[in-house]
Amino acid sequence: MKLSEKLKELRKKIGLTQSDIASQIGISRVGYTQYELGKREPDYETLKIIAGIFNVTVDYLLGMTELPNPQKLIIPDELKNVRVAFHRGEFEDLTQDEVDKLAEYARFVKAQRKKE
């Protein structure tokens, strides 16, 4: 989905007008309308403001992830060798509980290795 389509969909989802969003961003309604029509694209600072208004990430707005607001996972030290996979988004759909279970399993594997 294009940025312009996402902006329109998100705005309608929360029940605001183009004027409402434009006012919060600090631009004219016509300026915001240009974003929704795909005739202009917001700069990075404006994207951050828009993401905050809609409670989504800039990555979501730009189509880099399908998750509007992925949870921020706390990755324990036991999983330091797989951090790269987390940062690449390979595990972006895991819950914090599932990450904690992975860490618990990593501790178990390390303990087993020490016993050998």
Biopython code that builds the backbone (N, CA, C, O; Angstrom):
import numpy as np
from Bio.PDB.StructureBuilder import StructureBuilder

atoms = [
    (1, "MET", "N", (0.842, -1.170, 0.000)),
    (1, "MET", "CA", (0.000, 0.000, 0.000)),
    (1, "MET", "C", (0.895, 1.245, 0.000)),
    (1, "MET", "O", (1.881, 1.304, 0.735)),
    (2, "LYS", "N", (0.558, 2.207, -0.803)),
    (2, "LYS", "CA", (1.312, 3.448, -0.915)),
    (2, "LYS", "C", (1.129, 4.312, 0.325)),
    (2, "LYS", "O", (0.139, 4.191, 1.046)),
    (3, "LEU", "N", (2.103, 5.187, 0.557)),
    (3, "LEU", "CA", (2.020, 6.116, 1.682)),
    (3, "LEU", "C", (0.721, 6.911, 1.627)),
    (3, "LEU", "O", (0.041, 7.059, 2.641)),
    (4, "SER", "N", (0.380, 7.413, 0.467)),
    (4, "SER", "CA", (-0.838, 8.225, 0.335)),
    (4, "SER", "C", (-2.073, 7.442, 0.773)),
    (4, "SER", "O", (-2.949, 7.986, 1.446)),
    (5, "GLU", "N", (-2.143, 6.184, 0.396)),
    (5, "GLU", "CA", (-3.294, 5.344, 0.765)),
    (5, "GLU", "C", (-3.324, 5.080, 2.264)),
    (5, "GLU", "O", (-4.384, 5.093, 2.889)),
    (6, "LYS", "N", (-2.137, 4.841, 2.834)),
    (6, "LYS", "CA", (-2.074, 4.595, 4.280)),
    (6, "LYS", "C", (-2.520, 5.814, 5.057)),
    (6, "LYS", "O", (-3.256, 5.699, 6.037)),
    (7, "LEU", "N", (-2.074, 6.987, 4.620)),
    (7, "LEU", "CA", (-2.458, 8.209, 5.328)),
    (7, "LEU", "C", (-3.968, 8.379, 5.348)),
    (7, "LEU", "O", (-4.553, 8.688, 6.386)),
    (8, "LYS", "N", (-4.585, 8.179, 4.215)),
    (8, "LYS", "CA", (-6.040, 8.339, 4.123)),
    (8, "LYS", "C", (-6.751, 7.295, 4.989)),
    (8, "LYS", "O", (-7.689, 7.616, 5.719)),
    (9, "GLU", "N", (-6.296, 6.050, 4.900)),
    (9, "GLU", "CA", (-6.914, 4.965, 5.670)),
    (9, "GLU", "C", (-6.777, 5.212, 7.177)),
    (9, "GLU", "O", (-7.742, 5.062, 7.926)),
    (10, "LEU", "N", (-5.587, 5.586, 7.607)),
    (10, "LEU", "CA", (-5.350, 5.820, 9.034)),
    (10, "LEU", "C", (-6.167, 7.005, 9.541)),
    (10, "LEU", "O", (-6.728, 6.960, 10.636)),
    (11, "ARG", "N", (-6.228, 8.053, 8.746)),
    (11, "ARG", "CA", (-6.999, 9.245, 9.139)),
    (11, "ARG", "C", (-8.470, 8.897, 9.322)),
    (11, "ARG", "O", (-9.093, 9.288, 10.309)),
    (12, "LYS", "N", (-9.012, 8.167, 8.374)),
    (12, "LYS", "CA", (-10.428, 7.791, 8.459)),
    (12, "LYS", "C", (-10.678, 6.855, 9.636)),
    (12, "LYS", "O", (-11.717, 6.926, 10.291)),
    (13, "LYS", "N", (-9.714, 5.983, 9.892)),
    (13, "LYS", "CA", (-9.846, 5.013, 10.984)),
    (13, "LYS", "C", (-10.012, 5.709, 12.334)),
    (13, "LYS", "O", (-10.758, 5.238, 13.192)),
    (14, "ILE", "N", (-9.310, 6.839, 12.518)),
    (14, "ILE", "CA", (-9.423, 7.532, 13.804)),
    (14, "ILE", "C", (-10.439, 8.678, 13.761)),
    (14, "ILE", "O", (-10.615, 9.404, 14.739)),
    (15, "GLY", "N", (-11.100, 8.827, 12.614)),
    (15, "GLY", "CA", (-12.206, 9.769, 12.515)),
    (15, "GLY", "C", (-11.822, 11.236, 12.489)),
    (15, "GLY", "O", (-12.562, 12.077, 13.000)),
    (16, "LEU", "N", (-10.673, 11.556, 11.901)),
    (16, "LEU", "CA", (-10.267, 12.952, 11.799)),
    (16, "LEU", "C", (-10.375, 13.438, 10.358)),
    (16, "LEU", "O", (-10.349, 12.643, 9.418)),
    (17, "THR", "N", (-10.495, 14.737, 10.199)),
    (17, "THR", "CA", (-10.535, 15.326, 8.869)),
    (17, "THR", "C", (-9.116, 15.664, 8.413)),
    (17, "THR", "O", (-8.172, 15.647, 9.203)),
    (18, "GLN", "N", (-8.994, 15.964, 7.149)),
    (18, "GLN", "CA", (-7.695, 16.411, 6.636)),
    (18, "GLN", "C", (-7.266, 17.691, 7.350)),
    (18, "GLN", "O", (-6.085, 17.878, 7.641)),
    (19, "SER", "N", (-8.209, 18.554, 7.626)),
    (19, "SER", "CA", (-7.908, 19.803, 8.346)),
    (19, "SER", "C", (-7.386, 19.520, 9.751)),
    (19, "SER", "O", (-6.471, 20.192, 10.226)),
    (20, "ASP", "N", (-7.977, 18.516, 10.416)),
    (20, "ASP", "CA", (-7.524, 18.147, 11.765)),
    (20, "ASP", "C", (-6.057, 17.728, 11.729)),
    (20, "ASP", "O", (-5.249, 18.186, 12.537)),
    (21, "ILE", "N", (-5.725, 16.853, 10.783)),
    (21, "ILE", "CA", (-4.348, 16.347, 10.691)),
    (21, "ILE", "C", (-3.405, 17.484, 10.301)),
    (21, "ILE", "O", (-2.336, 17.641, 10.892)),
    (22, "ALA", "N", (-3.800, 18.265, 9.317)),
    (22, "ALA", "CA", (-2.970, 19.380, 8.861)),
    (22, "ALA", "C", (-2.664, 20.330, 10.012)),
    (22, "ALA", "O", (-1.535, 20.798, 10.159)),
    (23, "SER", "N", (-3.664, 20.608, 10.817)),
    (23, "SER", "CA", (-3.495, 21.498, 11.966)),
    (23, "SER", "C", (-2.483, 20.938, 12.957)),
    (23, "SER", "O", (-1.642, 21.674, 13.474)),
    (24, "GLN", "N", (-2.564, 19.632, 13.222)),
    (24, "GLN", "CA", (-1.628, 19.000, 14.154)),
    (24, "GLN", "C", (-0.197, 18.983, 13.614)),
    (24, "GLN", "O", (0.766, 19.066, 14.375)),
    (25, "ILE", "N", (-0.074, 18.875, 12.295)),
    (25, "ILE", "CA", (1.253, 18.855, 11.668)),
    (25, "ILE", "C", (1.816, 20.272, 11.567)),
    (25, "ILE", "O", (3.028, 20.480, 11.615)),
    (26, "GLY", "N", (0.908, 21.241, 11.425)),
    (26, "GLY", "CA", (1.344, 22.620, 11.274)),
    (26, "GLY", "C", (1.469, 23.041, 9.817)),
    (26, "GLY", "O", (2.295, 23.886, 9.471)),
    (27, "ILE", "N", (0.630, 22.436, 8.958)),
    (27, "ILE", "CA", (0.611, 22.797, 7.541)),
    (27, "ILE", "C", (-0.829, 23.086, 7.137)),
    (27, "ILE", "O", (-1.753, 22.897, 7.927)),
    (28, "SER", "N", (-1.011, 23.541, 5.909)),
    (28, "SER", "CA", (-2.366, 23.819, 5.431)),
    (28, "SER", "C", (-3.083, 22.520, 5.081)),
    (28, "SER", "O", (-2.454, 21.488, 4.847)),
    (29, "ARG", "N", (-4.418, 22.594, 5.048)),
    (29, "ARG", "CA", (-5.188, 21.418, 4.638)),
    (29, "ARG", "C", (-4.819, 21.025, 3.217)),
    (29, "ARG", "O", (-4.712, 19.838, 2.908)),
    (30, "VAL", "N", (-4.626, 22.009, 2.352)),
    (30, "VAL", "CA", (-4.246, 21.739, 0.970)),
    (30, "VAL", "C", (-2.914, 20.984, 0.922)),
    (30, "VAL", "O", (-2.741, 20.053, 0.134)),
    (31, "GLY", "N", (-1.982, 21.400, 1.775)),
    (31, "GLY", "CA", (-0.682, 20.715, 1.839)),
    (31, "GLY", "C", (-0.838, 19.264, 2.243)),
    (31, "GLY", "O", (-0.217, 18.378, 1.655)),
    (32, "TYR", "N", (-1.678, 19.017, 3.261)),
    (32, "TYR", "CA", (-1.896, 17.635, 3.692)),
    (32, "TYR", "C", (-2.623, 16.835, 2.618)),
    (32, "TYR", "O", (-2.306, 15.668, 2.385)),
    (33, "THR", "N", (-3.593, 17.461, 1.967)),
    (33, "THR", "CA", (-4.335, 16.793, 0.897)),
    (33, "THR", "C", (-3.377, 16.288, -0.186)),
    (33, "THR", "O", (-3.583, 15.218, -0.758)),
    (34, "GLN", "N", (-2.335, 17.067, -0.457)),
    (34, "GLN", "CA", (-1.337, 16.663, -1.448)),
    (34, "GLN", "C", (-0.678, 15.337, -1.045)),
    (34, "GLN", "O", (-0.360, 14.517, -1.907)),
    (35, "TYR", "N", (-0.473, 15.129, 0.250)),
    (35, "TYR", "CA", (0.096, 13.861, 0.738)),
    (35, "TYR", "C", (-0.848, 12.706, 0.437)),
    (35, "TYR", "O", (-0.432, 11.663, -0.068)),
    (36, "GLU", "N", (-2.139, 12.906, 0.757)),
    (36, "GLU", "CA", (-3.110, 11.830, 0.546)),
    (36, "GLU", "C", (-3.361, 11.542, -0.931)),
    (36, "GLU", "O", (-3.751, 10.433, -1.294)),
    (37, "LEU", "N", (-3.140, 12.523, -1.762)),
    (37, "LEU", "CA", (-3.305, 12.316, -3.201)),
    (37, "LEU", "C", (-2.034, 11.769, -3.853)),
    (37, "LEU", "O", (-2.042, 11.410, -5.031)),
    (38, "GLY", "N", (-0.956, 11.706, -3.095)),
    (38, "GLY", "CA", (0.306, 11.206, -3.632)),
    (38, "GLY", "C", (1.029, 12.201, -4.521)),
    (38, "GLY", "O", (1.922, 11.823, -5.280)),
    (39, "LYS", "N", (0.650, 13.473, -4.432)),
    (39, "LYS", "CA", (1.288, 14.500, -5.260)),
    (39, "LYS", "C", (2.528, 15.087, -4.589)),
    (39, "LYS", "O", (3.396, 15.652, -5.254)),
    (40, "ARG", "N", (2.599, 14.948, -3.278)),
    (40, "ARG", "CA", (3.761, 15.374, -2.497)),
    (40, "ARG", "C", (4.006, 14.340, -1.420)),
    (40, "ARG", "O", (3.099, 13.599, -1.040)),
    (41, "GLU", "N", (5.232, 14.289, -0.929)),
    (41, "GLU", "CA", (5.547, 13.401, 0.194)),
    (41, "GLU", "C", (6.102, 14.227, 1.335)),
    (41, "GLU", "O", (6.868, 15.165, 1.117)),
    (42, "PRO", "N", (5.718, 13.878, 2.547)),
    (42, "PRO", "CA", (6.212, 14.631, 3.700)),
    (42, "PRO", "C", (7.701, 14.391, 3.922)),
    (42, "PRO", "O", (8.227, 13.328, 3.595)),
    (43, "ASP", "N", (8.370, 15.396, 4.483)),
    (43, "ASP", "CA", (9.774, 15.210, 4.837)),
    (43, "ASP", "C", (9.851, 14.329, 6.088)),
    (43, "ASP", "O", (8.831, 13.972, 6.676)),
    (44, "TYR", "N", (11.069, 13.991, 6.476)),
    (44, "TYR", "CA", (11.258, 13.043, 7.581)),
    (44, "TYR", "C", (10.657, 13.561, 8.890)),
    (44, "TYR", "O", (9.999, 12.807, 9.607)),
    (45, "GLU", "N", (10.875, 14.822, 9.203)),
    (45, "GLU", "CA", (10.342, 15.367, 10.456)),
    (45, "GLU", "C", (8.815, 15.316, 10.458)),
    (45, "GLU", "O", (8.205, 15.005, 11.481)),
    (46, "THR", "N", (8.204, 15.616, 9.328)),
    (46, "THR", "CA", (6.753, 15.563, 9.219)),
    (46, "THR", "C", (6.259, 14.122, 9.320)),
    (46, "THR", "O", (5.223, 13.856, 9.928)),
    (47, "LEU", "N", (7.008, 13.191, 8.720)),
    (47, "LEU", "CA", (6.641, 11.769, 8.838)),
    (47, "LEU", "C", (6.616, 11.331, 10.298)),
    (47, "LEU", "O", (5.733, 10.580, 10.712)),
    (48, "LYS", "N", (7.585, 11.802, 11.071)),
    (48, "LYS", "CA", (7.625, 11.439, 12.495)),
    (48, "LYS", "C", (6.396, 11.986, 13.226)),
    (48, "LYS", "O", (5.818, 11.304, 14.072)),
    (49, "ILE", "N", (6.010, 13.194, 12.903)),
    (49, "ILE", "CA", (4.817, 13.779, 13.528)),
    (49, "ILE", "C", (3.573, 12.989, 13.134)),
    (49, "ILE", "O", (2.737, 12.674, 13.980)),
    (50, "ILE", "N", (3.459, 12.674, 11.861)),
    (50, "ILE", "CA", (2.304, 11.914, 11.367)),
    (50, "ILE", "C", (2.254, 10.538, 12.035)),
    (50, "ILE", "O", (1.188, 10.081, 12.447)),
    (51, "ALA", "N", (3.401, 9.888, 12.140)),
    (51, "ALA", "CA", (3.452, 8.574, 12.796)),
    (51, "ALA", "C", (2.956, 8.678, 14.234)),
    (51, "ALA", "O", (2.244, 7.797, 14.716)),
    (52, "GLY", "N", (3.331, 9.747, 14.911)),
    (52, "GLY", "CA", (2.872, 9.955, 16.282)),
    (52, "GLY", "C", (1.370, 10.166, 16.370)),
    (52, "GLY", "O", (0.716, 9.638, 17.269)),
    (53, "ILE", "N", (0.826, 10.930, 15.446)),
    (53, "ILE", "CA", (-0.623, 11.183, 15.425)),
    (53, "ILE", "C", (-1.389, 9.877, 15.250)),
    (53, "ILE", "O", (-2.393, 9.642, 15.923)),
    (54, "PHE", "N", (-0.909, 9.028, 14.341)),
    (54, "PHE", "CA", (-1.609, 7.778, 14.040)),
    (54, "PHE", "C", (-1.153, 6.606, 14.915)),
    (54, "PHE", "O", (-1.684, 5.501, 14.802)),
    (55, "ASN", "N", (-0.175, 6.848, 15.782)),
    (55, "ASN", "CA", (0.363, 5.805, 16.659)),
    (55, "ASN", "C", (0.886, 4.608, 15.859)),
    (55, "ASN", "O", (0.597, 3.454, 16.174)),
    (56, "VAL", "N", (1.652, 4.912, 14.830)),
    (56, "VAL", "CA", (2.305, 3.890, 14.014)),
    (56, "VAL", "C", (3.768, 4.284, 13.873)),
    (56, "VAL", "O", (4.162, 5.381, 14.269)),
    (57, "THR", "N", (4.566, 3.398, 13.313)),
    (57, "THR", "CA", (5.964, 3.726, 13.086)),
    (57, "THR", "C", (6.151, 4.348, 11.702)),
    (57, "THR", "O", (5.334, 4.167, 10.800)),
    (58, "VAL", "N", (7.245, 5.081, 11.568)),
    (58, "VAL", "CA", (7.603, 5.623, 10.255)),
    (58, "VAL", "C", (7.850, 4.466, 9.290)),
    (58, "VAL", "O", (7.501, 4.554, 8.113)),
    (59, "ASP", "N", (8.450, 3.380, 9.783)),
    (59, "ASP", "CA", (8.675, 2.199, 8.938)),
    (59, "ASP", "C", (7.364, 1.686, 8.359)),
    (59, "ASP", "O", (7.315, 1.290, 7.195)),
    (60, "TYR", "N", (6.309, 1.688, 9.153)),
    (60, "TYR", "CA", (5.000, 1.248, 8.663)),
    (60, "TYR", "C", (4.492, 2.192, 7.572)),
    (60, "TYR", "O", (4.016, 1.749, 6.527)),
    (61, "LEU", "N", (4.599, 3.476, 7.825)),
    (61, "LEU", "CA", (4.141, 4.449, 6.828)),
    (61, "LEU", "C", (4.879, 4.280, 5.505)),
    (61, "LEU", "O", (4.290, 4.433, 4.435)),
    (62, "LEU", "N", (6.177, 3.961, 5.582)),
    (62, "LEU", "CA", (6.991, 3.832, 4.379)),
    (62, "LEU", "C", (6.923, 2.436, 3.752)),
    (62, "LEU", "O", (7.563, 2.180, 2.732)),
    (63, "GLY", "N", (6.149, 1.537, 4.363)),
    (63, "GLY", "CA", (5.978, 0.202, 3.796)),
    (63, "GLY", "C", (7.108, -0.761, 4.097)),
    (63, "GLY", "O", (7.253, -1.780, 3.421)),
    (64, "MET", "N", (7.916, -0.449, 5.109)),
    (64, "MET", "CA", (9.038, -1.322, 5.452)),
    (64, "MET", "C", (8.632, -2.443, 6.399)),
    (64, "MET", "O", (9.388, -3.394, 6.597)),
    (65, "THR", "N", (7.449, -2.337, 6.980)),
    (65, "THR", "CA", (6.899, -3.377, 7.832)),
    (65, "THR", "C", (5.384, -3.363, 7.681)),
    (65, "THR", "O", (4.787, -2.334, 7.365)),
    (66, "GLU", "N", (4.785, -4.500, 7.907)),
    (66, "GLU", "CA", (3.331, -4.598, 7.839)),
    (66, "GLU", "C", (2.694, -4.352, 9.203)),
    (66, "GLU", "O", (1.475, -4.213, 9.306)),
    (67, "LEU", "N", (3.511, -4.297, 10.242)),
    (67, "LEU", "CA", (2.994, -4.084, 11.591)),
    (67, "LEU", "C", (2.956, -2.590, 11.896)),
    (67, "LEU", "O", (4.004, -1.945, 11.923)),
    (68, "PRO", "N", (1.771, -2.028, 12.125)),
    (68, "PRO", "CA", (1.654, -0.591, 12.357)),
    (68, "PRO", "C", (2.449, -0.087, 13.563)),
    (68, "PRO", "O", (3.048, 0.987, 13.518)),
    (69, "ASN", "N", (2.446, -0.862, 14.618)),
    (69, "ASN", "CA", (3.133, -0.430, 15.835)),
    (69, "ASN", "C", (3.701, -1.646, 16.548)),
    (69, "ASN", "O", (3.177, -2.074, 17.576)),
    (70, "PRO", "N", (4.789, -2.207, 15.990)),
    (70, "PRO", "CA", (5.340, -3.404, 16.631)),
    (70, "PRO", "C", (5.811, -3.097, 18.042)),
    (70, "PRO", "O", (6.301, -2.008, 18.340)),
    (71, "GLN", "N", (5.648, -4.078, 18.886)),
    (71, "GLN", "CA", (6.083, -3.887, 20.264)),
    (71, "GLN", "C", (7.605, -3.798, 20.327)),
    (71, "GLN", "O", (8.317, -4.393, 19.519)),
    (72, "LYS", "N", (8.070, -3.051, 21.293)),
    (72, "LYS", "CA", (9.505, -2.949, 21.493)),
    (72, "LYS", "C", (9.921, -4.081, 22.431)),
    (72, "LYS", "O", (9.600, -4.075, 23.619)),
    (73, "LEU", "N", (10.630, -5.034, 21.879)),
    (73, "LEU", "CA", (11.026, -6.203, 22.660)),
    (73, "LEU", "C", (12.324, -5.941, 23.395)),
    (73, "LEU", "O", (13.230, -5.288, 22.876)),
    (74, "ILE", "N", (12.401, -6.453, 24.595)),
    (74, "ILE", "CA", (13.639, -6.404, 25.369)),
    (74, "ILE", "C", (14.348, -7.716, 25.104)),
    (74, "ILE", "O", (13.862, -8.781, 25.487)),
    (75, "ILE", "N", (15.497, -7.641, 24.450)),
    (75, "ILE", "CA", (16.210, -8.850, 24.058)),
    (75, "ILE", "C", (17.307, -9.119, 25.082)),
    (75, "ILE", "O", (18.264, -8.353, 25.191)),
    (76, "PRO", "N", (17.166, -10.214, 25.836)),
    (76, "PRO", "CA", (18.133, -10.537, 26.885)),
    (76, "PRO", "C", (19.516, -10.862, 26.325)),
    (76, "PRO", "O", (19.667, -11.218, 25.156)),
    (77, "ASP", "N", (20.524, -10.728, 27.194)),
    (77, "ASP", "CA", (21.906, -11.004, 26.804)),
    (77, "ASP", "C", (22.093, -12.430, 26.287)),
    (77, "ASP", "O", (22.943, -12.680, 25.433)),
    (78, "GLU", "N", (21.287, -13.369, 26.814)),
    (78, "GLU", "CA", (21.428, -14.753, 26.380)),
    (78, "GLU", "C", (21.171, -14.914, 24.883)),
    (78, "GLU", "O", (21.593, -15.901, 24.280)),
    (79, "LEU", "N", (20.495, -13.966, 24.298)),
    (79, "LEU", "CA", (20.168, -14.047, 22.875)),
    (79, "LEU", "C", (21.035, -13.105, 22.032)),
    (79, "LEU", "O", (20.676, -12.769, 20.903)),
    (80, "LYS", "N", (22.183, -12.682, 22.588)),
    (80, "LYS", "CA", (23.002, -11.702, 21.867)),
    (80, "LYS", "C", (23.459, -12.202, 20.506)),
    (80, "LYS", "O", (23.701, -11.393, 19.610)),
    (81, "ASN", "N", (23.584, -13.502, 20.327)),
    (81, "ASN", "CA", (24.017, -14.026, 19.032)),
    (81, "ASN", "C", (22.914, -14.015, 17.979)),
    (81, "ASN", "O", (23.188, -14.201, 16.793)),
    (82, "VAL", "N", (21.687, -13.801, 18.397)),
    (82, "VAL", "CA", (20.596, -13.737, 17.428)),
    (82, "VAL", "C", (19.984, -12.334, 17.348)),
    (82, "VAL", "O", (18.940, -12.145, 16.723)),
    (83, "ARG", "N", (20.623, -11.371, 17.970)),
    (83, "ARG", "CA", (20.118, -9.990, 17.919)),
    (83, "ARG", "C", (19.951, -9.496, 16.490)),
    (83, "ARG", "O", (19.003, -8.772, 16.185)),
    (84, "VAL", "N", (20.865, -9.885, 15.623)),
    (84, "VAL", "CA", (20.801, -9.441, 14.236)),
    (84, "VAL", "C", (19.476, -9.857, 13.610)),
    (84, "VAL", "O", (18.867, -9.081, 12.873)),
    (85, "ALA", "N", (19.031, -11.064, 13.896)),
    (85, "ALA", "CA", (17.764, -11.541, 13.350)),
    (85, "ALA", "C", (16.610, -10.680, 13.875)),
    (85, "ALA", "O", (15.673, -10.377, 13.135)),
    (86, "PHE", "N", (16.679, -10.290, 15.139)),
    (86, "PHE", "CA", (15.647, -9.421, 15.696)),
    (86, "PHE", "C", (15.666, -8.069, 14.994)),
    (86, "PHE", "O", (14.616, -7.540, 14.629)),
    (87, "HIS", "N", (16.855, -7.511, 14.807)),
    (87, "HIS", "CA", (16.965, -6.185, 14.189)),
    (87, "HIS", "C", (16.579, -6.193, 12.716)),
    (87, "HIS", "O", (16.144, -5.172, 12.184)),
    (88, "ARG", "N", (16.732, -7.318, 12.062)),
    (88, "ARG", "CA", (16.308, -7.419, 10.657)),
    (88, "ARG", "C", (14.804, -7.632, 10.556)),
    (88, "ARG", "O", (14.243, -7.607, 9.460)),
    (89, "GLY", "N", (14.153, -7.840, 11.690)),
    (89, "GLY", "CA", (12.702, -8.005, 11.686)),
    (89, "GLY", "C", (12.241, -9.431, 11.506)),
    (89, "GLY", "O", (11.051, -9.671, 11.302)),
    (90, "GLU", "N", (13.162, -10.396, 11.579)),
    (90, "GLU", "CA", (12.776, -11.781, 11.361)),
    (90, "GLU", "C", (11.860, -12.308, 12.465)),
    (90, "GLU", "O", (11.124, -13.273, 12.256)),
    (91, "PHE", "N", (11.904, -11.677, 13.634)),
    (91, "PHE", "CA", (11.088, -12.122, 14.757)),
    (91, "PHE", "C", (10.114, -11.045, 15.200)),
    (91, "PHE", "O", (9.695, -11.042, 16.357)),
    (92, "GLU", "N", (9.739, -10.126, 14.308)),
    (92, "GLU", "CA", (8.935, -8.989, 14.715)),
    (92, "GLU", "C", (7.536, -9.361, 15.203)),
    (92, "GLU", "O", (6.859, -8.538, 15.819)),
    (93, "ASP", "N", (7.098, -10.591, 14.935)),
    (93, "ASP", "CA", (5.764, -10.980, 15.381)),
    (93, "ASP", "C", (5.767, -11.724, 16.714)),
    (93, "ASP", "O", (4.716, -12.177, 17.164)),
    (94, "LEU", "N", (6.932, -11.857, 17.352)),
    (94, "LEU", "CA", (7.000, -12.530, 18.649)),
    (94, "LEU", "C", (6.508, -11.610, 19.756)),
    (94, "LEU", "O", (6.701, -10.395, 19.701)),
    (95, "THR", "N", (5.873, -12.200, 20.756)),
    (95, "THR", "CA", (5.468, -11.430, 21.929)),
    (95, "THR", "C", (6.639, -11.385, 22.905)),
    (95, "THR", "O", (7.604, -12.138, 22.771)),
    (96, "GLN", "N", (6.542, -10.498, 23.884)),
    (96, "GLN", "CA", (7.606, -10.425, 24.891)),
    (96, "GLN", "C", (7.699, -11.752, 25.643)),
    (96, "GLN", "O", (8.799, -12.184, 25.987)),
    (97, "ASP", "N", (6.575, -12.398, 25.901)),
    (97, "ASP", "CA", (6.582, -13.691, 26.585)),
    (97, "ASP", "C", (7.355, -14.735, 25.773)),
    (97, "ASP", "O", (8.107, -15.532, 26.334)),
    (98, "GLU", "N", (7.167, -14.725, 24.460)),
    (98, "GLU", "CA", (7.886, -15.678, 23.603)),
    (98, "GLU", "C", (9.385, -15.385, 23.580)),
    (98, "GLU", "O", (10.201, -16.307, 23.552)),
    (99, "VAL", "N", (9.743, -14.109, 23.593)),
    (99, "VAL", "CA", (11.162, -13.740, 23.646)),
    (99, "VAL", "C", (11.758, -14.202, 24.970)),
    (99, "VAL", "O", (12.878, -14.712, 25.007)),
    (100, "ASP", "N", (11.010, -14.024, 26.055)),
    (100, "ASP", "CA", (11.478, -14.476, 27.366)),
    (100, "ASP", "C", (11.676, -15.993, 27.392)),
    (100, "ASP", "O", (12.617, -16.484, 28.015)),
    (101, "LYS", "N", (10.800, -16.731, 26.722)),
    (101, "LYS", "CA", (10.941, -18.187, 26.657)),
    (101, "LYS", "C", (12.186, -18.577, 25.857)),
    (101, "LYS", "O", (12.879, -19.535, 26.203)),
    (102, "LEU", "N", (12.465, -17.827, 24.785)),
    (102, "LEU", "CA", (13.693, -18.079, 24.020)),
    (102, "LEU", "C", (14.924, -17.862, 24.896)),
    (102, "LEU", "O", (15.876, -18.641, 24.853)),
    (103, "ALA", "N", (14.892, -16.811, 25.679)),
    (103, "ALA", "CA", (16.013, -16.521, 26.579)),
    (103, "ALA", "C", (16.169, -17.642, 27.610)),
    (103, "ALA", "O", (17.284, -18.064, 27.916)),
    (104, "GLU", "N", (15.043, -18.116, 28.141)),
    (104, "GLU", "CA", (15.073, -19.211, 29.111)),
    (104, "GLU", "C", (15.690, -20.466, 28.478)),
    (104, "GLU", "O", (16.497, -21.153, 29.104)),
    (105, "TYR", "N", (15.306, -20.750, 27.249)),
    (105, "TYR", "CA", (15.864, -21.900, 26.545)),
    (105, "TYR", "C", (17.360, -21.707, 26.297)),
    (105, "TYR", "O", (18.136, -22.655, 26.416)),
    (106, "ALA", "N", (17.764, -20.496, 25.955)),
    (106, "ALA", "CA", (19.190, -20.215, 25.737)),
    (106, "ALA", "C", (19.980, -20.452, 27.023)),
    (106, "ALA", "O", (21.077, -21.009, 26.983)),
    (107, "ARG", "N", (19.424, -20.031, 28.168)),
    (107, "ARG", "CA", (20.094, -20.283, 29.452)),
    (107, "ARG", "C", (20.216, -21.784, 29.708)),
    (107, "ARG", "O", (21.251, -22.253, 30.182)),
    (108, "PHE", "N", (19.157, -22.540, 29.393)),
    (108, "PHE", "CA", (19.165, -23.986, 29.560)),
    (108, "PHE", "C", (20.260, -24.620, 28.695)),
    (108, "PHE", "O", (21.013, -25.469, 29.173)),
    (109, "VAL", "N", (20.349, -24.219, 27.447)),
    (109, "VAL", "CA", (21.364, -24.777, 26.522)),
    (109, "VAL", "C", (22.760, -24.465, 27.046)),
    (109, "VAL", "O", (23.632, -25.332, 27.015)),
    (110, "LYS", "N", (22.988, -23.249, 27.523)),
    (110, "LYS", "CA", (24.302, -22.881, 28.055)),
    (110, "LYS", "C", (24.634, -23.730, 29.291)),
    (110, "LYS", "O", (25.770, -24.172, 29.460)),
    (111, "ALA", "N", (23.635, -23.952, 30.145)),
    (111, "ALA", "CA", (23.863, -24.758, 31.353)),
    (111, "ALA", "C", (24.193, -26.190, 30.969)),
    (111, "ALA", "O", (25.062, -26.811, 31.581)),
    (112, "GLN", "N", (23.509, -26.718, 29.963)),
    (112, "GLN", "CA", (23.785, -28.083, 29.504)),
    (112, "GLN", "C", (25.212, -28.188, 28.975)),
    (112, "GLN", "O", (25.908, -29.171, 29.232)),
    (113, "ARG", "N", (25.636, -27.184, 28.244)),
    (113, "ARG", "CA", (26.996, -27.192, 27.680)),
    (113, "ARG", "C", (28.035, -27.192, 28.783)),
    (113, "ARG", "O", (29.073, -27.841, 28.658)),
    (114, "LYS", "N", (27.773, -26.480, 29.849)),
    (114, "LYS", "CA", (28.709, -26.423, 30.990)),
    (114, "LYS", "C", (28.806, -27.773, 31.695)),
    (114, "LYS", "O", (29.854, -28.112, 32.244)),
    (115, "LYS", "N", (27.718, -28.546, 31.683)),
    (115, "LYS", "CA", (27.706, -29.854, 32.327)),
    (115, "LYS", "C", (28.521, -30.880, 31.543)),
    (115, "LYS", "O", (29.009, -31.858, 32.108)),
    (116, "GLU", "N", (28.664, -30.651, 30.247)),
    (116, "GLU", "CA", (29.348, -31.642, 29.404)),
    (116, "GLU", "C", (30.829, -31.607, 29.573)),
    (116, "GLU", "O", (31.543, -32.379, 28.933)),
]
sb = StructureBuilder()
sb.init_structure("model")
sb.init_model(0)
sb.init_chain("A")
sb.init_seg("    ")
for serial, (resi, resn, name, xyz) in enumerate(atoms, 1):
    if name == "N":
        sb.init_residue(resn, " ", resi, " ")
    sb.init_atom(name, np.array(xyz, "f"), 0.0, 1.0, " ", f" {name:<3s}", serial, name[0])
structure = sb.get_structure()
